[in-house]
Amino acid sequence: MKAVFIEQYGGPDVLKYGDLPDPVAGPGAVVVDVVAASVNAADWKVRLGQYKPAKFPFALGRDFSGVISAAGQGVSDLKTGDAVFGVLDAGQEGTYAEKVAIKAVIVAKKPDAMSHVNAAALALTGLTALSAVEDTLKLKPGETILIQGGAGGVASFAIQLAKHIGARVITTASAANHDYVRGLGADEIIDYNIADFTQVVRNCDAVFDTVGGDVAQKSFAVLRPGGRAAFIASGAQAPKPERNDVTALRPPVARARAPLERIAQLFEKGAIRPPEIKLYRLAQAAEAQRLSESRHFRGKLVFQVR
């Protein structure tokens, strides 16, 4: 099969487009012919050596949408020909490829109304946003949440999810993205290029940070006493607050079928719409990762594999 893989850690130039052996469906697993796969920040962090999941060579990528082409022993609830989407198990990479093997229990059937491109774009972003907003922050109707970096894939899902829950949503975005995040449902938008959010936001019930760095640490300042913040761009552990009346949390983002089915349900009822998407071919992986690493884009970058 054709795939994008690495044989060493480094910059985008270490990405290779070529042939790798086809995967096989072991017991409890399926092989999926990948139609679309998305680009996530984790992908270039793996390429840089920040995570070390496998022996070289290995393909990159974590989420996908496609069609099952083989089912292993013991798989009874999915069959060849089923359209599915999902996120690889923690520590597994490999969706930048024409085929991928995955545990059957952590994939979900793709709704007919959802394209493969949209399913790939919503898979890991949706799992992450659901884990952060619903499961970790336990956001409630009437609460106020600040979502950092609103134009990104995870944050754009989180904005819509928070509005669906019934919360008031404040987000940060550059001026060029204000109309975009407003269209997602943001109630208040702060241009991070001209304003310090800590000077204009206060008494939030929750913060969801997708940016990291100084933004993460400063986010504690806008919380009310008893407020809580969730972080996905600060490593495996949440940053420690300098105040003792707030809670810092790191969403676990577990791989499971149920949250994928929740994503599908939210999509089908119109509560969540796909992010803005820029399409690439697999052979353009280096270009796509350069843009992803720059962080200067909105929505999602997706490979049209088939």
Backbone as CSV, one residue per row, in Angstrom:
resi,resn,N_x,N_y,N_z,CA_x,CA_y,CA_z,C_x,C_y,C_z
1,MET,0.844,-1.199,0.000,0.000,0.000,0.000,0.871,1.237,0.000
2,LYS,0.340,2.332,-0.543,1.011,3.622,-0.470,0.782,4.229,0.910
3,ALA,1.814,4.876,1.425,1.722,5.474,2.748,2.751,6.589,2.884
4,VAL,2.538,7.448,3.872,3.528,8.452,4.252,4.126,7.997,5.573
5,PHE,5.449,7.794,5.600,6.093,7.214,6.768,7.414,7.922,7.056
6,ILE,7.967,7.604,8.221,9.278,8.138,8.577,10.202,6.993,8.960
7,GLU,11.490,7.209,8.711,12.526,6.260,9.106,13.490,6.885,10.112
8,GLN,13.230,8.151,10.432,13.991,8.867,11.449,13.174,10.081,11.872
9,TYR,13.504,10.656,13.023,12.812,11.860,13.478,13.449,13.096,12.858
10,GLY,12.641,14.141,12.699,13.170,15.373,12.132,12.090,16.269,11.569
11,GLY,12.488,17.168,10.671,11.580,18.124,10.067,10.718,17.484,8.990
12,PRO,9.922,18.284,8.292,9.039,17.743,7.257,9.769,16.989,6.157
13,ASP,11.051,17.269,5.976,11.819,16.604,4.918,12.044,15.123,5.191
14,VAL,11.807,14.654,6.419,12.001,13.218,6.689,10.786,12.393,6.271
15,LEU,9.689,13.060,5.921,8.497,12.334,5.480,8.753,11.693,4.123
16,LYS,8.402,10.429,4.011,8.580,9.707,2.754,7.242,9.177,2.269
17,TYR,7.012,9.278,0.967,5.811,8.724,0.348,6.235,7.524,-0.478
18,GLY,5.736,6.356,-0.094,6.153,5.145,-0.791,5.316,3.964,-0.358
19,ASP,5.894,2.781,-0.427,5.159,1.548,-0.153,5.507,0.967,1.211
20,LEU,4.481,0.520,1.918,4.620,-0.243,3.149,3.766,-1.503,3.009
21,PRO,4.060,-2.529,3.782,3.249,-3.761,3.694,1.795,-3.500,4.081
22,ASP,0.886,-4.193,3.410,-0.528,-4.086,3.776,-0.738,-4.649,5.178
23,PRO,-1.559,-4.011,6.004,-1.872,-4.567,7.321,-2.818,-5.751,7.188
24,VAL,-2.877,-6.578,8.226,-3.803,-7.718,8.253,-4.740,-7.560,9.445
25,ALA,-5.911,-8.168,9.333,-6.910,-8.088,10.394,-6.694,-9.223,11.383
26,GLY,-6.089,-8.911,12.517,-5.916,-9.903,13.558,-7.223,-10.137,14.300
27,PRO,-7.224,-11.008,15.298,-8.439,-11.259,16.078,-8.988,-9.967,16.688
28,GLY,-10.282,-9.745,16.503,-10.919,-8.561,17.073,-10.641,-7.270,16.336
29,ALA,-9.978,-7.348,15.192,-9.603,-6.148,14.447,-10.217,-6.148,13.054
30,VAL,-10.220,-4.981,12.438,-10.633,-4.839,11.049,-9.555,-4.095,10.275
31,VAL,-9.510,-4.344,8.970,-8.696,-3.527,8.078,-9.632,-2.590,7.342
32,VAL,-9.277,-1.312,7.327,-10.090,-0.292,6.673,-9.334,0.259,5.478
33,ASP,-9.998,0.288,4.320,-9.461,1.013,3.169,-9.728,2.496,3.418
34,VAL,-8.681,3.243,3.670,-8.821,4.637,4.085,-9.241,5.506,2.898
35,VAL,-10.297,6.259,3.086,-10.745,7.225,2.081,-10.229,8.612,2.416
36,ALA,-10.224,8.954,3.704,-9.738,10.265,4.135,-9.087,10.135,5.500
37,ALA,-8.080,10.956,5.747,-7.397,10.994,7.041,-7.052,12.440,7.333
38,SER,-7.095,12.821,8.597,-6.842,14.228,8.895,-5.443,14.439,9.457
39,VAL,-5.015,15.688,9.437,-3.727,16.100,9.991,-3.988,16.689,11.374
40,ASN,-3.258,16.196,12.361,-3.364,16.708,13.721,-1.997,17.162,14.214
41,ALA,-1.990,18.048,15.194,-0.718,18.519,15.750,0.113,17.362,16.285
42,ALA,-0.573,16.324,16.787,0.157,15.164,17.294,1.028,14.527,16.221
43,ASP,0.614,14.647,14.951,1.348,13.988,13.867,2.751,14.561,13.721
44,TRP,2.851,15.894,13.691,4.199,16.455,13.534,4.993,16.396,14.846
45,LYS,4.294,16.282,15.969,5.016,16.065,17.227,5.633,14.671,17.244
46,VAL,4.916,13.684,16.691,5.485,12.341,16.532,6.694,12.404,15.602
47,ARG,6.545,13.111,14.493,7.638,13.240,13.519,8.887,13.853,14.156
48,LEU,8.684,14.784,15.080,9.804,15.451,15.744,10.435,14.604,16.841
49,GLY,9.768,13.511,17.224,10.298,12.643,18.252,9.774,12.924,19.640
50,GLN,8.736,13.762,19.746,8.171,14.067,21.061,7.401,12.877,21.630
51,TYR,6.851,12.038,20.735,6.264,10.756,21.129,7.005,9.699,20.331
52,LYS,7.226,8.546,20.914,7.975,7.498,20.214,7.204,6.188,20.273
53,PRO,6.230,6.029,19.361,5.284,4.924,19.492,5.692,3.601,18.867
54,ALA,6.648,3.601,17.962,6.881,2.369,17.201,8.301,2.345,16.654
55,LYS,8.662,1.186,16.142,9.961,1.052,15.490,9.851,1.555,14.057
56,PHE,10.928,2.136,13.583,10.954,2.600,12.188,10.959,1.400,11.239
57,PRO,10.414,1.575,10.028,9.617,2.732,9.601,8.169,2.591,10.066
58,PHE,7.487,3.724,10.245,6.065,3.652,10.538,5.353,4.849,9.919
59,ALA,4.116,4.610,9.525,3.289,5.668,8.958,2.756,6.545,10.073
60,LEU,2.493,7.795,9.748,1.943,8.744,10.707,0.419,8.773,10.613
61,GLY,-0.200,9.539,11.492,-1.633,9.767,11.421,-2.440,8.989,12.425
62,ARG,-3.529,9.623,12.928,-4.303,9.012,14.009,-5.783,8.819,13.699
63,ASP,-6.379,9.623,12.837,-7.815,9.449,12.594,-8.103,9.295,11.111
64,PHE,-9.281,8.740,10.812,-9.549,8.302,9.442,-11.036,8.087,9.241
65,SER,-11.408,7.941,7.981,-12.717,7.425,7.594,-12.495,6.558,6.367
66,GLY,-13.239,5.471,6.279,-13.043,4.572,5.145,-14.029,3.427,5.146
67,VAL,-13.681,2.357,4.435,-14.564,1.213,4.247,-13.838,-0.063,4.668
68,ILE,-14.491,-0.871,5.471,-13.873,-2.110,5.942,-13.642,-3.064,4.766
69,SER,-12.406,-3.554,4.656,-12.071,-4.506,3.589,-11.766,-5.893,4.127
70,ALA,-11.604,-6.027,5.434,-11.382,-7.348,6.043,-11.723,-7.260,7.521
71,ALA,-12.255,-8.349,8.053,-12.602,-8.422,9.476,-11.957,-9.650,10.086
72,GLY,-11.327,-9.488,11.234,-10.642,-10.591,11.886,-11.581,-11.476,12.686
73,GLN,-11.019,-12.553,13.208,-11.782,-13.507,14.002,-12.425,-12.814,15.195
74,GLY,-13.688,-13.106,15.438,-14.379,-12.566,16.595,-15.098,-11.260,16.349
75,VAL,-14.954,-10.678,15.170,-15.658,-9.427,14.855,-17.021,-9.783,14.273
76,SER,-18.083,-9.444,14.984,-19.425,-9.819,14.544,-20.340,-8.625,14.289
77,ASP,-19.957,-7.452,14.800,-20.839,-6.292,14.679,-20.459,-5.368,13.527
78,LEU,-19.391,-5.692,12.825,-18.978,-4.941,11.639,-18.633,-5.956,10.555
79,LYS,-18.773,-5.526,9.310,-18.507,-6.461,8.212,-17.863,-5.740,7.035
80,THR,-17.324,-6.518,6.122,-16.733,-5.970,4.913,-17.758,-5.111,4.169
81,GLY,-17.328,-3.935,3.769,-18.218,-3.021,3.063,-18.811,-1.937,3.934
82,ASP,-18.721,-2.078,5.266,-19.245,-1.042,6.161,-18.373,0.212,6.081
83,ALA,-19.020,1.364,5.976,-18.320,2.644,6.049,-18.153,3.016,7.519
84,VAL,-16.924,3.278,7.939,-16.628,3.537,9.347,-15.671,4.714,9.483
85,PHE,-15.596,5.242,10.706,-14.598,6.263,11.005,-14.106,6.045,12.427
86,GLY,-12.951,6.623,12.739,-12.437,6.409,14.076,-11.071,7.013,14.297
87,VAL,-10.523,6.701,15.470,-9.212,7.184,15.902,-8.423,5.981,16.394
88,LEU,-7.191,5.852,15.948,-6.367,4.720,16.355,-6.153,4.704,17.858
89,ASP,-5.890,3.516,18.387,-5.648,3.351,19.813,-4.452,4.196,20.239
90,ALA,-4.436,4.594,21.503,-3.326,5.392,22.034,-2.001,4.681,21.781
91,GLY,-1.044,5.409,21.249,0.265,4.843,20.945,0.391,4.252,19.560
92,GLN,-0.721,4.168,18.822,-0.691,3.630,17.459,-0.758,4.774,16.459
93,GLU,0.040,4.713,15.427,0.005,5.680,14.324,-0.233,4.900,13.034
94,GLY,-0.614,5.616,11.948,-0.659,4.908,10.678,-1.781,5.214,9.726
95,THR,-2.510,6.321,9.908,-3.638,6.589,9.010,-3.244,7.363,7.756
96,TYR,-2.004,7.830,7.660,-1.532,8.431,6.413,-1.210,7.281,5.448
97,ALA,-2.192,6.511,5.094,-1.957,5.295,4.314,-3.240,4.859,3.639
98,GLU,-3.100,3.970,2.654,-4.267,3.459,1.937,-5.053,2.443,2.750
99,LYS,-4.415,1.839,3.753,-5.077,0.854,4.596,-4.587,0.995,6.027
100,VAL,-5.468,0.638,6.974,-5.065,0.659,8.373,-5.802,-0.445,9.107
101,ALA,-5.121,-1.091,10.062,-5.745,-2.094,10.922,-6.041,-1.460,12.274
102,ILE,-7.210,-1.777,12.837,-7.636,-1.152,14.083,-8.580,-2.082,14.822
103,LYS,-8.582,-2.003,16.152,-9.534,-2.767,16.960,-10.956,-2.405,16.544
104,ALA,-11.772,-3.406,16.318,-13.141,-3.161,15.867,-13.963,-2.395,16.896
105,VAL,-13.693,-2.618,18.173,-14.536,-2.013,19.213,-14.351,-0.510,19.346
106,ILE,-13.322,0.059,18.712,-13.111,1.505,18.843,-13.390,2.261,17.540
107,VAL,-14.064,1.611,16.583,-14.509,2.319,15.392,-16.035,2.371,15.404
108,ALA,-16.578,3.308,14.660,-18.035,3.473,14.584,-18.470,3.544,13.133
109,LYS,-19.705,3.180,12.885,-20.239,3.301,11.535,-20.431,4.768,11.184
110,LYS,-20.074,5.111,9.965,-20.208,6.478,9.473,-21.636,6.701,8.968
111,PRO,-22.304,7.750,9.411,-23.636,8.045,8.872,-23.576,8.321,7.368
112,ASP,-24.595,7.939,6.651,-24.632,8.184,5.210,-24.550,9.671,4.892
113,ALA,-25.109,10.501,5.762,-25.142,11.939,5.506,-23.798,12.621,5.745
114,MET,-22.874,11.908,6.335,-21.554,12.463,6.646,-20.545,11.939,5.628
115,SER,-19.885,12.830,4.911,-18.885,12.410,3.934,-17.672,11.838,4.658
116,HIS,-16.866,11.062,3.925,-15.643,10.531,4.521,-14.702,11.660,4.941
117,VAL,-14.624,12.706,4.140,-13.753,13.841,4.472,-14.208,14.498,5.774
118,ASN,-15.519,14.718,5.896,-16.030,15.328,7.121,-15.858,14.404,8.323
119,ALA,-16.054,13.115,8.117,-15.888,12.161,9.220,-14.452,12.170,9.729
120,ALA,-13.486,12.185,8.811,-12.082,12.242,9.222,-11.776,13.540,9.956
121,ALA,-12.359,14.636,9.473,-12.112,15.939,10.093,-12.693,16.040,11.492
122,LEU,-13.753,15.278,11.756,-14.445,15.385,13.037,-14.033,14.319,14.046
123,ALA,-13.269,13.323,13.635,-13.013,12.176,14.514,-12.208,12.544,15.760
124,LEU,-10.923,12.840,15.607,-10.110,13.139,16.783,-10.475,14.489,17.384
125,THR,-10.812,15.470,16.536,-11.237,16.766,17.087,-12.484,16.596,17.941
126,GLY,-13.425,15.792,17.457,-14.647,15.572,18.210,-14.405,14.814,19.499
127,LEU,-13.614,13.729,19.431,-13.296,12.983,20.647,-12.666,13.897,21.690
128,THR,-11.747,14.747,21.249,-11.036,15.628,22.170,-11.971,16.658,22.782
129,ALA,-12.798,17.282,21.940,-13.720,18.300,22.439,-14.752,17.704,23.386
130,LEU,-15.302,16.524,23.039,-16.266,15.874,23.923,-15.633,15.524,25.264
131,SER,-14.419,14.975,25.216,-13.726,14.611,26.441,-13.487,15.831,27.318
132,ALA,-13.099,16.950,26.688,-12.785,18.150,27.454,-14.030,18.846,27.986
133,VAL,-14.987,19.110,27.110,-16.123,19.961,27.464,-17.186,19.208,28.259
134,GLU,-17.556,18.021,27.805,-18.624,17.280,28.474,-18.107,16.440,29.646
135,ASP,-17.052,15.657,29.410,-16.623,14.686,30.411,-15.705,15.273,31.476
136,THR,-14.814,16.197,31.093,-13.816,16.721,32.018,-14.287,18.010,32.694
137,LEU,-14.657,19.010,31.902,-15.154,20.261,32.472,-16.589,20.143,32.971
138,LYS,-17.327,19.176,32.425,-18.745,18.980,32.781,-19.521,20.303,32.679
139,LEU,-19.369,20.943,31.520,-19.996,22.242,31.286,-21.513,22.144,31.396
140,LYS,-22.107,23.160,32.028,-23.550,23.161,32.266,-24.223,24.333,31.554
141,PRO,-25.522,24.192,31.273,-26.270,25.310,30.682,-26.157,26.556,31.552
142,GLY,-25.990,27.699,30.914,-25.913,28.961,31.642,-24.520,29.341,32.101
143,GLU,-23.562,28.407,32.022,-22.197,28.753,32.420,-21.489,29.513,31.305
144,THR,-20.396,30.168,31.668,-19.565,30.891,30.699,-18.231,30.173,30.549
145,ILE,-17.845,29.921,29.307,-16.578,29.253,29.028,-15.748,30.093,28.070
146,LEU,-14.452,30.172,28.334,-13.497,30.764,27.397,-12.804,29.629,26.670
147,ILE,-12.892,29.620,25.340,-12.238,28.612,24.506,-11.105,29.291,23.750
148,GLN,-9.884,28.913,24.072,-8.711,29.540,23.467,-8.439,28.959,22.077
149,GLY,-8.167,29.855,21.108,-7.824,29.418,19.755,-9.023,28.911,18.994
150,GLY,-10.091,29.717,18.944,-11.384,29.259,18.446,-11.444,28.784,17.012
151,ALA,-10.504,29.185,16.163,-10.572,28.810,14.755,-9.982,27.432,14.466
152,GLY,-9.337,26.820,15.452,-8.748,25.501,15.252,-9.801,24.409,15.200
153,GLY,-9.396,23.217,14.784,-10.344,22.127,14.601,-11.025,21.701,15.884
154,VAL,-10.248,21.463,16.946,-10.838,21.044,18.221,-11.678,22.173,18.807
155,ALA,-11.137,23.381,18.789,-11.853,24.514,19.380,-13.137,24.826,18.624
156,SER,-13.133,24.682,17.305,-14.345,24.981,16.540,-15.452,23.990,16.869
157,PHE,-15.086,22.725,17.121,-16.060,21.734,17.584,-16.532,22.114,18.989
158,ALA,-15.586,22.513,19.841,-15.917,22.833,21.230,-16.862,24.024,21.329
159,ILE,-16.674,25.026,20.475,-17.577,26.175,20.477,-19.004,25.729,20.206
160,GLN,-19.173,24.927,19.174,-20.515,24.454,18.810,-21.107,23.565,19.906
161,LEU,-20.270,22.712,20.491,-20.740,21.823,21.550,-21.173,22.633,22.770
162,ALA,-20.387,23.622,23.138,-20.729,24.452,24.299,-22.038,25.199,24.072
163,LYS,-22.237,25.695,22.863,-23.503,26.369,22.554,-24.666,25.389,22.583
164,HIS,-24.441,24.182,22.099,-25.482,23.149,22.127,-25.876,22.830,23.573
165,ILE,-24.896,22.825,24.465,-25.165,22.568,25.881,-25.968,23.716,26.494
166,GLY,-25.753,24.928,25.977,-26.469,26.083,26.503,-25.583,27.059,27.259
167,ALA,-24.288,27.001,27.015,-23.346,27.888,27.684,-23.136,29.177,26.894
168,ARG,-22.583,30.182,27.565,-22.118,31.406,26.901,-20.655,31.188,26.536
169,VAL,-20.310,31.465,25.277,-18.979,31.139,24.777,-18.202,32.395,24.405
170,ILE,-17.034,32.525,25.021,-16.054,33.544,24.652,-14.895,32.808,23.992
171,THR,-14.340,33.373,22.933,-13.197,32.716,22.298,-12.179,33.744,21.838
172,THR,-10.965,33.291,21.606,-9.904,34.125,21.066,-9.639,33.722,19.620
173,ALA,-9.405,34.718,18.773,-9.134,34.460,17.359,-8.570,35.726,16.736
174,SER,-7.807,35.569,15.657,-7.328,36.733,14.918,-8.500,37.388,14.198
175,ALA,-8.332,38.632,13.813,-9.425,39.380,13.175,-9.945,38.664,11.930
176,ALA,-9.039,38.015,11.186,-9.442,37.343,9.951,-10.400,36.190,10.208
177,ASN,-10.437,35.688,11.447,-11.274,34.533,11.764,-12.506,34.874,12.596
178,HIS,-12.752,36.161,12.818,-13.886,36.540,13.661,-15.214,36.105,13.061
179,ASP,-15.407,36.312,11.772,-16.672,35.902,11.151,-16.840,34.385,11.228
180,TYR,-15.736,33.671,11.075,-15.784,32.208,11.118,-16.246,31.711,12.485
181,VAL,-15.608,32.188,13.547,-15.971,31.693,14.880,-17.333,32.232,15.327
182,ARG,-17.687,33.409,14.842,-19.030,33.926,15.140,-20.086,33.016,14.505
183,GLY,-19.791,32.538,13.301,-20.704,31.623,12.632,-20.836,30.288,13.330
184,LEU,-19.832,29.931,14.127,-19.885,28.696,14.908,-20.715,28.860,16.171
185,GLY,-20.972,30.123,16.537,-21.804,30.372,17.706,-21.155,31.169,18.811
186,ALA,-19.916,31.624,18.638,-19.251,32.372,19.703,-20.028,33.642,20.038
187,ASP,-20.202,33.897,21.334,-20.931,35.083,21.783,-20.031,36.308,21.880
188,GLU,-18.776,36.093,22.215,-17.807,37.187,22.346,-16.478,36.714,21.795
189,ILE,-15.810,37.573,21.023,-14.549,37.209,20.380,-13.491,38.238,20.744
190,ILE,-12.332,37.758,21.131,-11.209,38.626,21.496,-10.101,38.433,20.480
191,ASP,-9.654,39.518,19.879,-8.536,39.465,18.934,-7.246,39.407,19.739
192,TYR,-6.603,38.254,19.744,-5.411,38.085,20.577,-4.229,38.925,20.095
193,ASN,-4.321,39.483,18.887,-3.231,40.321,18.381,-3.266,41.741,18.947
194,ILE,-4.420,42.164,19.427,-4.532,43.544,19.914,-5.011,43.652,21.354
195,ALA,-5.459,42.570,21.938,-5.985,42.632,23.303,-5.444,41.479,24.143
196,ASP,-5.189,41.762,25.416,-4.809,40.747,26.382,-6.099,40.212,26.994
197,PHE,-6.378,38.945,26.729,-7.666,38.400,27.180,-7.838,38.489,28.694
198,THR,-6.731,38.508,29.445,-6.854,38.572,30.902,-7.354,39.936,31.368
199,GLN,-7.291,40.934,30.484,-7.747,42.279,30.842,-9.216,42.504,30.510
200,VAL,-9.790,41.644,29.694,-11.178,41.859,29.249,-12.126,40.729,29.622
201,VAL,-11.591,39.615,30.121,-12.425,38.484,30.512,-12.227,38.205,31.997
202,ARG,-13.321,37.924,32.694,-13.223,37.582,34.111,-14.422,36.732,34.529
203,ASN,-14.260,36.054,35.642,-15.334,35.274,36.263,-15.902,34.175,35.357
204,CYS,-15.056,33.548,34.551,-15.505,32.409,33.754,-15.670,31.180,34.647
205,ASP,-16.658,30.388,34.322,-16.826,29.122,35.023,-15.801,28.093,34.560
206,ALA,-15.418,28.189,33.278,-14.519,27.190,32.703,-13.669,27.815,31.608
207,VAL,-12.516,27.206,31.383,-11.635,27.546,30.263,-11.242,26.244,29.577
208,PHE,-11.253,26.261,28.251,-10.712,25.144,27.473,-9.598,25.706,26.614
209,ASP,-8.349,25.322,26.936,-7.194,25.858,26.217,-6.680,24.858,25.194
210,THR,-6.610,25.299,23.931,-6.071,24.471,22.851,-4.776,25.054,22.297
211,VAL,-4.226,26.081,22.976,-3.080,26.818,22.450,-1.782,26.427,23.138
212,GLY,-1.781,26.388,24.470,-0.589,26.027,25.214,0.310,27.214,25.495
213,GLY,1.508,26.927,26.000,2.483,27.968,26.285,1.998,28.961,27.334
214,ASP,2.352,30.242,27.141,1.965,31.292,28.087,0.458,31.446,28.181
215,VAL,-0.245,31.180,27.066,-1.697,31.314,27.062,-2.313,30.384,28.097
216,ALA,-1.775,29.179,28.202,-2.311,28.217,29.163,-2.188,28.744,30.583
217,GLN,-1.011,29.182,30.949,-0.803,29.645,32.325,-1.637,30.881,32.640
218,LYS,-1.751,31.775,31.668,-2.524,33.001,31.892,-4.025,32.722,31.987
219,SER,-4.472,31.581,31.462,-5.897,31.277,31.440,-6.500,31.163,32.838
220,PHE,-5.690,30.806,33.822,-6.220,30.691,35.179,-6.754,32.023,35.695
221,ALA,-6.199,33.121,35.182,-6.561,34.445,35.705,-8.010,34.814,35.438
222,VAL,-8.633,34.213,34.432,-9.996,34.621,34.069,-11.061,33.775,34.766
223,LEU,-10.638,32.792,35.554,-11.600,31.912,36.214,-12.149,32.536,37.490
224,ARG,-13.406,32.282,37.758,-13.994,32.638,39.052,-13.446,31.681,40.103
225,PRO,-13.531,32.029,41.385,-13.168,31.059,42.419,-14.007,29.785,42.259
226,GLY,-13.338,28.649,42.270,-14.029,27.386,42.054,-14.116,26.980,40.597
227,GLY,-13.599,27.822,39.697,-13.625,27.520,38.274,-12.652,26.410,37.913
228,ARG,-12.805,25.879,36.688,-11.942,24.796,36.257,-11.490,25.036,34.823
229,ALA,-10.303,24.519,34.514,-9.715,24.696,33.185,-9.190,23.371,32.675
230,ALA,-9.395,23.119,31.382,-8.903,21.904,30.736,-7.886,22.284,29.665
231,PHE,-6.822,21.495,29.555,-5.697,21.822,28.676,-5.336,20.628,27.812
232,ILE,-5.167,20.866,26.506,-4.755,19.773,25.612,-3.456,20.079,24.874
233,ALA,-2.878,21.263,25.094,-1.669,21.645,24.353,-0.487,21.892,25.278
234,SER,-0.564,21.330,26.484,0.486,21.552,27.485,1.150,20.257,27.926
235,GLY,1.127,19.249,27.066,1.736,17.978,27.401,0.771,17.053,28.128
236,ALA,1.336,16.009,28.719,0.516,14.972,29.345,-0.121,15.420,30.648
237,GLN,0.423,16.468,31.260,-0.106,16.976,32.515,-0.577,18.414,32.335
238,ALA,-1.654,18.775,33.019,-2.129,20.156,32.983,-1.143,21.052,33.725
239,PRO,-0.985,22.307,33.288,-0.121,23.225,34.034,-0.679,23.484,35.433
240,LYS,0.213,23.814,36.351,-0.220,24.048,37.735,-0.600,25.515,37.923
241,PRO,-1.788,25.773,38.477,-2.200,27.164,38.685,-1.421,27.802,39.830
242,GLU,-1.294,29.134,39.766,-0.623,29.868,40.830,-1.612,30.276,41.917
243,ARG,-2.861,29.875,41.748,-3.891,30.124,42.763,-4.490,28.790,43.178
244,ASN,-4.967,28.723,44.424,-5.432,27.442,44.949,-6.944,27.299,44.949
245,ASP,-7.652,28.234,44.293,-9.115,28.169,44.286,-9.683,27.774,42.927
246,VAL,-8.822,27.218,42.048,-9.272,26.750,40.735,-8.688,25.363,40.490
247,THR,-9.234,24.670,39.499,-8.810,23.305,39.202,-8.261,23.212,37.784
248,ALA,-7.104,22.570,37.626,-6.489,22.340,36.315,-6.658,20.872,35.941
249,LEU,-7.114,20.612,34.710,-7.467,19.266,34.288,-6.870,18.935,32.920
250,ARG,-6.535,17.669,32.723,-6.057,17.191,31.417,-7.033,16.131,30.910
251,PRO,-7.813,16.437,29.847,-8.768,15.451,29.333,-8.064,14.171,28.890
252,PRO,-8.631,13.002,29.182,-7.974,11.741,28.822,-8.120,11.344,27.353
253,VAL,-9.164,11.786,26.655,-9.410,11.480,25.240,-9.304,9.973,24.968
254,ALA,-10.126,9.210,25.656,-10.120,7.761,25.475,-10.701,7.385,24.121
255,ARG,-10.159,6.324,23.527,-10.674,5.803,22.257,-11.809,4.833,22.559
256,ALA,-12.961,5.103,22.004,-14.113,4.234,22.241,-15.165,4.514,21.173
257,ARG,-16.058,3.535,20.979,-17.101,3.689,19.966,-18.169,4.697,20.385
258,ALA,-18.539,4.698,21.668,-19.658,5.531,22.128,-19.471,7.023,21.823
259,PRO,-18.314,7.630,22.117,-18.177,9.050,21.772,-18.165,9.320,20.275
260,LEU,-17.680,8.360,19.478,-17.757,8.525,18.025,-19.212,8.535,17.569
261,GLU,-20.023,7.664,18.173,-21.449,7.652,17.846,-22.114,8.947,18.299
262,ARG,-21.637,9.510,19.395,-22.150,10.817,19.852,-21.816,11.905,18.835
263,ILE,-20.610,11.881,18.283,-20.228,12.835,17.234,-21.183,12.708,16.054
264,ALA,-21.441,11.470,15.641,-22.346,11.231,14.512,-23.741,11.765,14.810
265,GLN,-24.228,11.546,16.023,-25.559,12.018,16.402,-25.635,13.542,16.401
266,LEU,-24.608,14.190,16.944,-24.569,15.654,16.959,-24.555,16.205,15.537
267,PHE,-23.816,15.527,14.652,-23.768,15.939,13.253,-25.131,15.781,12.597
268,GLU,-25.766,14.635,12.814,-27.041,14.353,12.149,-28.153,15.292,12.610
269,LYS,-28.103,15.728,13.866,-29.141,16.643,14.355,-28.817,18.112,14.061
270,GLY,-27.653,18.372,13.443,-27.288,19.723,13.069,-26.658,20.545,14.172
271,ALA,-26.350,19.921,15.301,-25.725,20.647,16.410,-24.262,20.961,16.114
272,ILE,-23.632,20.106,15.323,-22.229,20.284,14.949,-22.119,20.237,13.437
273,ARG,-21.420,21.191,12.887,-21.126,21.127,11.461,-19.625,20.967,11.283
274,PRO,-19.189,20.417,10.159,-17.758,20.203,9.956,-17.007,21.524,9.935
275,PRO,-15.738,21.502,10.314,-14.924,22.709,10.228,-14.607,23.046,8.775
276,GLU,-14.050,24.215,8.558,-13.525,24.537,7.234,-12.384,23.561,6.945
277,ILE,-12.334,23.023,5.741,-11.389,21.950,5.414,-10.534,22.323,4.209
278,LYS,-9.239,22.061,4.330,-8.309,22.200,3.214,-7.818,20.806,2.858
279,LEU,-8.009,20.413,1.597,-7.684,19.058,1.162,-6.279,18.944,0.582
280,TYR,-5.649,17.802,0.846,-4.332,17.471,0.301,-4.351,16.039,-0.212
281,ARG,-3.397,15.714,-1.075,-3.109,14.330,-1.419,-2.044,13.808,-0.446
282,LEU,-1.963,12.490,-0.283,-0.963,11.932,0.623,0.449,12.385,0.266
283,ALA,0.726,12.480,-1.020,2.066,12.882,-1.453,2.414,14.302,-1.040
284,GLN,1.419,15.079,-0.590,1.639,16.462,-0.142,1.758,16.558,1.376
285,ALA,2.109,15.458,2.028,2.129,15.426,3.490,3.070,16.466,4.091
286,ALA,4.233,16.665,3.479,5.180,17.628,4.034,4.586,19.034,4.021
287,GLU,3.933,19.386,2.917,3.287,20.700,2.814,2.194,20.855,3.876
288,ALA,1.394,19.813,4.044,0.308,19.867,5.026,0.855,19.991,6.443
289,GLN,1.909,19.264,6.753,2.455,19.342,8.107,3.147,20.668,8.370
290,ARG,3.748,21.251,7.354,4.337,22.584,7.553,3.265,23.587,7.948
291,LEU,2.128,23.534,7.270,1.046,24.453,7.602,0.495,24.147,8.993
292,SER,0.318,22.876,9.306,-0.178,22.506,10.626,0.763,23.006,11.722
293,GLU,2.050,22.841,11.504,3.031,23.236,12.509,3.087,24.749,12.684
294,SER,2.749,25.491,11.633,2.746,26.959,11.726,1.622,27.463,12.615
295,ARG,0.553,26.658,12.739,-0.645,26.986,13.518,-1.425,28.156,12.919
296,HIS,-1.025,28.639,11.756,-1.716,29.776,11.139,-2.682,29.285,10.057
297,PHE,-3.713,28.626,10.489,-4.766,28.178,9.588,-6.005,27.968,10.431
298,ARG,-7.131,27.779,9.775,-8.347,27.514,10.543,-8.990,26.231,10.052
299,GLY,-9.767,25.630,10.937,-10.432,24.391,10.570,-9.480,23.212,10.581
300,LYS,-9.599,22.360,9.556,-8.842,21.119,9.513,-8.169,20.907,8.163
301,LEU,-7.034,20.227,8.204,-6.321,19.798,7.010,-6.584,18.306,6.853
302,VAL,-7.017,17.891,5.661,-7.456,16.508,5.468,-6.830,15.936,4.202
303,PHE,-6.366,14.690,4.280,-5.880,13.973,3.106,-7.053,13.248,2.437
304,GLN,-7.213,13.485,1.137,-8.153,12.689,0.336,-7.320,11.517,-0.181
305,VAL,-7.453,10.363,0.467,-6.595,9.228,0.153,-7.119,8.478,-1.065
306,ARG,-8.437,8.328,-1.171,-9.043,7.637,-2.311,-10.108,8.543,-2.942
